């Protein structure tokens, strides 16, 4: 199984540009998450989804948008990129109670805004 | 909102010494999970604790969940260089579906 796949792995954006980070999982998980991790820091939850068509804000949602049209895909949209959005972005998925709510992470997307 | 803090932020130990990191949540948790992230890598699931006062062991790692389900700890006995990385706890607040990660403890093991 591929698990959680994120693209692109690296990207440099100019201030004000927009982009979408793609995320797909092939484990039929109902829960999906986007986290960001600033250098040397912990993971902050941006958005999460409990199933297709259902999304909710996490700790740091401002400047981002998500959609969940299918079980497999959970893209993260950055509108009007700002230097404060320079970070590593992790997409993750899980199926609660199976037997543990193990969260599987993608390998990360390194984003720099200049 | 829910906050999860970990102490210490950094820990340097000599190989063979023990290591402990503590996790504290501002709210009661449904469960607590622990993850390990190697430098440049992504977090990898270690274990989940669900019951109040629960203790689980994985070889040299011992995990505890507090009686009030608001704190947890990870203890590593006789550290090895392969234990290097950042250890995160993650808690799911009762009644929600989102996991909030702790601030992490970065462990460095000196050979």
Interface residues (C-beta under 8 A of the other chain):
Chain A: X31 X33 X35 X40 X41 X42 X43 X44 X45 X48 X50 X56 X58 X59 X90 X96 X100 X101 X102 X103 X104 X105 X106 X107 X108
Chain B: X1 X6 X31 X33 X35 X41 X42 X43 X44 X45 X47 X48 X88 X90 X92 X97 X98 X99 X100 X101 X102 X103 X104 X106
